[in-house]
Amino acid sequence: MDTSKVTEYAHALYRAHGNKAEAEAAQRAKKHEDAGDADEAKQWRAVQLAIRELRGAHES
């Protein structure tokens, strides 16, 4: 997943879940890690990080 898609997913999750979006991305990453899908898990961890950065920008 390219950077623009990560950002797009992060914004969409943040709009849908607000401050719970980061936890939602973490849950999805964990689900893929548990299933042995490292690539998908890595992408969700990137989305999680983007949401964390988004939240920081909104809290400033």
N, C-alpha and C positions, 0 to 999 in steps of 0.2 A: 504494500500500500504506500503510495507516495505521500509526501508531506501535505499536499493540499487535501487529500482524502482524509488523512488523520485529523486535520483541522476541521474539516467539514463534519466528520463524525463527532468530534468533541463538541462543536457548537450545537449540533442537533441533540446530543445527549444532555447537554447543559440546559437547553431550552425545555426539553421534556422532563428532566428530573431535578433541575435546580442544583442545590448543594449536595444532593445525593448522587449526582452523575458520576463523580469519581469512584464512589463505591460500586456503582453499577458496572463501570468499565473494569474495575478490579475483579468483580465476580465473574464477568465474561472471560477475562484473562485466565482466572483460576480454573474455570470449567474446561478451557482448552488445554491448559497445562495438565490437568488431571486426565484428560483424554489422550495425552501424548501428542497434541498438535502444537508443536513449539512455534511454528511460523505464525499461526493465527493468534496464539497467546502473546507473542512479541508485538504484534500489531495492536492488540488491545492494551498492552502496557504503554505503548506509545500514545494511544488515545487517552489513557488515564493521566499520563504526564501532561498532555496538552490541556486537559480539563483542569488540572492543578494550576497550570500557568494562567488559564482563563480566569479561574476563581481568584487568583492573586490580583489580576488586573481589575476585576470587578470589585474587589474589597478595598482597593486603594482609594 
